Amino acid sequence: MGVDNIGLIIHLVLTYHSERHEEIESQVSKAFKEMSLRDIKDLPETKEMTMIANPLVEKIGELENWIRYVLPLILDMMSMYGQAHSSFEETFEVTCDLLEDLNDYDRARHIVTCEECWNNMSAYPDDVKPKVQHPFSEPWDESDVILVVEEQEFHVHKFILKMASPVFKAMFEHVKDSKPIQLPGKKFNQVLDLMNHIYPTSNNSSITMDNVEHLSALAAEYQIKAVTNSCFDYLKGLEMGVDNISLIIHLVLTYHSERHEEIESQVSKAFNEMSLTDIKNLPKAKEIMIIANPLVKRMEKLEDWVRYVLPLIIDMMGMYRLDQEEFKIHGSVGGRCYYSNRLDGYDRARHVLITCDECRNYMSAHPGVSRCLKKYGNTSLLRRMEDIVEYIR
């Protein structure tokens, strides 16, 4: 894999061979590692690259640009201070009374751990399921077809389903009798959700994070555009963050790929507001694993470098202002307030540049700033340092 083919390979694997994406992750990671940032930015614009890689490339670009900017200054400062730099380093009836006060998951856990409940459960005929009451469980309003899912009946109307779905239309054209139609492989609760969304009179048609995934999948399978659009609009309206961005990206690229551009700016904004740790801890959707992970590794190295070197810059600027005798008394300084010298490393750099006005004013005034920047134009060194501290949390 390389610059000429990696974008197409990723697109084809995620589109047509997604169940085997893990088999090429190491090759993708190796290829990304060997590319320059410019190579990654110039990759062909497949929807996967546009949606996932581009925001991360932006973040990497900021880091690499900062390093490219500050590295010459570090070398200049090291040269200016010379030897001084060396100083730093989810029913059935049971008789157990305890079940009365339990609900949901606690009830399930109790049944598994209670011998009486478990014996009743084991003796229960699992090949017979009680009939569940729901809006479509009985004939109503001249319903003319029965769908069966997990032994549960849905009494529905051919006309309504044919209007909503070309797949149902084709299915009913091949059924010439009134026998129930089995929908093998489907889940009862999921099909119930779908019917609630197809029927305009339903009062149970809200989309939530609990049903958007299976509604998107069923709407795509049965080609129900109205439900597909409702699912996408729901996803688009969500505030993206660490808890949901992986699922949103996965659902959009899997079921709504022709509209992925509509949420790219939201994805980019969410990525930019995350720390590197947040991105590394995202749920491992296949799209995140195959594209984001290699770029996160690159970001990690860059951020580690910034965390290491920024305090040294603060110290070197402080040393420039103090003569050697005074430096022996005060030690490593980046400011004059009581707290600045009681913090270490990156915490001290954040304090001096962001938290404390006294320290920042002190740094702004010291002569090393202008002297070190003569050949780098009018860009403020402190401003660039503040930007990167705000960026790396």
N, C-alpha and C positions, 0 to 999 in steps of 0.2 A: 504493500500500500504506500501511496505517496500523494503528492499534491495533485497529480493528474487524475486520480481515480477514487480517492478516499470519500469525497462527498457523494458520489454515485453509489459506491459500495454500501455506505451507511444507509442511504435512502432505500436501496433495494432490500437490504437485510431487514430493516425495520418495517418495510411495507409488505414484503412477501415471505420472509423467513424469520419473523420475530421470535418464534418459539426457540430458535437456535442462536439468538444474538450473543449469548454468553461465549460461544465458541470463537468469536472473533474479537472479543474485547481486548485481549492482550495485544493483538496485532494493531488495533486502532490506537491503543495507548502508546505503543512503540512508535507508530507513525507520527502521531501528534508531537511526541517528545522530540523527534528529530526535525520538526519543522520550525522555522522562524515564525515570529508573530505576523510578519508580512505575508508569509506563505499561507497561514491560517486565514487571515483576513481576505486573501485573494481566492479562497476556495469557491467553486461554483455554488450559487445560491439555492441549494435544495431547501425545502421547508424545514427539515430537521436542523440544518446548520443555521438558518435564519432565526429560528425560534429559540434554540438553546445555546449554540456556540457564540453567536454574535454578542449577547449581553456579557458573556464571560470574557470574550476577547476584548470588549471595552474595558472591563475591569483590569484585565492583564495589561492592556495598553497603558492605562493610567499608572500602574505600578512600574512598568518598564520605562515609561517616559520619565517618571520621577527619578528612577535610578540613573537613567542616562544623563539627567540634568545634574544630579547631586554628586555623582561619582567624581567628576573632575574637581569639584569644590573640595571634596574630602582629600583628594591627592594634594591639592594646593595647600590646604590647612595642615596636612601632615608635614608637608615640606616646610611651611612657615614655622611650625612649632618644633620641628626637628626631634630631638631626643626626648622631649617632654611627653610625646605620645606613648612612650613605653611604660608610663605610669598607670595605664588603664586596663582594666579587664571587666351457648336460646324452650286432648289432654286426658290426662287420664286420672281416674280416681285412685287415691291412696288413703290409707287410714292413719298415717303418721301425723300426730298433732302439731309437730314442729313446723310443718309446711304452711300452716295458716298465716304466719307472719312474714313469710318470705315471698319475694317476687323476682322475676327475671333470672339473672345470673346466679344470685344466691340460692334460688330454688333449684336450679340445675345442679349446682355444686352439692347441695344437700342430698339430692336424689342419688348422686353417684357415691357419696360417702356413707349414706344410711342403709343398713342391711335390709330393713323392712321395705324401704322405697325401691331399692335396687332389685329385690326379689319380685316385687310387683311389676316393675319395669321389664324384667327379663321374661316374665310369664305373659306379658301383653302381646297379643297377636299383631306383629308389626306388618303383616301383609294386608291388614284391613285398616283403612283410615277413616275416622269419623268425618261426616260431611260438614264442611265449614260453611257457615252462613255468611254470605257476602252479597253485594248488589246484583250479581249475575247468577246466583246459585239456583234460582227457580225461573220457569218461563214467565215472561213479562212483555207487555206491549207488542204482541204478535212476533216475538222472537222466533226465528226460523232455522237456526243452526246451533249445534252444541259442540263446543270445543272442550276437550278433556285434557287437563294438565295435572299430573300427580294424583289421578283418580278423582279430582275435583272438577265439577262441570261448570262451564260458562255458557249460559243461554244468551246468545247475542243475535245480531241482525246482519244478514249477508250484505244488505245494501250499504249499511254504515261502514262495515269493514272493507268492502270493495271500493268505496269512495276514498277511504283513507290509505289503502295499501294495494299496490299492483300485485304483490305477492299473495295476499288473501284473495284477490280477484281471480288470479290464475288457479289457486287452490280450489275455490268453489266451482269453477267451470269444469273441473275434472271429477267433482263429486255429484253423482246423479241420484243418490238416495238420501234418506234422512238420518242415516246412521251418524252417531257422534264421531267427530274428527279428533283423533289423538294428536297431540303436539309433543312428541317424545323429546326428552332432553331439556325441557323447559321447567322452570320453577313456578309453582303456583302463585306465590306472593308477587313475583316479578311480572307474570302475565296479568295479574289483577291490577297492578300499577299501570301497565300499558293500557288495559281496557278503560281504566278511569281517565286516562288522558285522551283516548280516542273518542269517548262519548262526551259530547258537549254539555250534557245535563249533569255530569258527575260533579260532586262536591269534594272529591278526594284527589284532585289533580295537581296538588302542589309538588314542586320539584325540590329535593333536598340533597344534601351530600350523601344520604343513605340510599337514594334511589337513582341518582343521576347516572351512575355507571351502567346499571343494567337497563335503564330506559334508553340510554344512548345505544347500547348494543342491540336491543330488540328493535328499536326504531331503524337502525341501519339494516338489520337483517330483513325486516318486512317493508323497508323503503317507505317509512311514514314520515314525510317531510315536516309536517306540523310539529310532531313530537321531537324530531331531530333539532329543529330550529329553537324550540322551547328549551331543550337541554343546553344548547350552545349559549343562548341568551342568559340562562342561569349562570353558567360557568363564567361568561364574560362579565357579569355583574358582581362577581365575588371579589372581595378584597384579598389579593394574593399574598401569601406569606409562607413561612416555613412549614406550617401544618397542612397546606393544601396544594402548593404549587406543583409538586411532582405529579399528583393525580390529575390536576387540570391539564398540564402539558400532555400527559399520557392520553387522556380522553379526547383532547382536541386533535392531536396528531393521529389517533386511531379512528375516530368516528366523524370528525368535523374538519378534516385536513384542508379542504378547499377554502376554509375561512380562517386559517391559522393567523393570517396577517392582521386580523382584527384585534388580536390580543397581544401582539408582539411587544407593544410599548408597555403594557401592564407587566408582562413577564420581565422585561428589561428593568423596569423600575423596582420590581420586587427583588430581583437579583442584586441590584445596586444597593439596596437597603439591608442586605444580609451580610453578616460577618462570614469570614472564611469557614469558621467552625459550623455556622448554620448551614452553609452549602454542603459541607462534608457530611453532615448528619441528616440530609434530606432522605426520605424514603426512597429505596432504590428501584424506581421505575426503570424499565429497560432503556428509555430514551436518556435518562439522567446518567445511567451507568456507562453507556457506550460513548456519549459525547462529553458530558460535563466532567466525569472523573479525571480524564487525562489533563484537562485544563485546570482543574482544581489543584492537581499536584504541582503544576507549574506556578500557580498563584501562591501556593504554600511556601515554595522556596523563595519567591520574591518578597513575600511579607515577612518571612523570618529574617531575611537580610535587612529589611527596613527596620525591624524591631531591634536588631543588633546595632546597626550603624547610627541610627538617629541620636541615641544618647551620647555617642562619641562626638558627634558634631556639636551638640550642646556643650559638652565639656571643652572641646577645643576652642569654641567661641569664648567660653568663660576664661579659659587659660590665657587667651590672647589679651584679655583685659587686665589680668593680674600679673604682677611681676613674680618671679620665682619664689621670693621670700614670703610674699602674701599668699601664694598658692599653697605653700607648705602649711600655712596656718588654717586656711579655709577648706582645703581639699578640692574635690571635683565639684565645680559650681556651674550652674546655668542660670542662676538668679540670686537675689539677695534676701528673699523672705525666709522666715523661720523654717518652713516646710520643705523648701526646695532641696536642701541637702540631707533630708531625712527620708527621701524616696530613692529608689534604685531603678536603674535602667529605663525601660520604656515608660514606666509610671512617672518618673521624674521629667522625661521629655514632654509627656502630655500635660503635666502640671505647669511647666515653664511656658509652653506654647499656647495652651488653651485655657487652663483653669485660673491662673493667677495673673491679674493685671500688673502687679508690681514686678514680677519676674519678666513678663513680656515686655514691659516698658524698658526694663533694664537691658534686655537683649536687643531691642530695637535701637537703643542709643549707642551700643558699643561700636567702636570704630572698626572692628574686624569685619562687620557686615559690608560696609561700602568698599573696604579695601579688597576683600575676597571676590567681590562681584564686578570689579572694574571691567574685566574682559568678557563678562556674561550679559551685558546690557543692563536694562533698568528693572528686570524681573526681581521681585523681592524674595530673597532667600527665606525670610521668616514666613512669608505668605505661602510659599511652596511647602515649607515644613508643616505649617498649620493644616494645609489641604490634605497632606498625606496622613497626618495624625487623625483627622476627622474621618478619613476614608478607612483606615485600619483600626477597627475597634477591638 
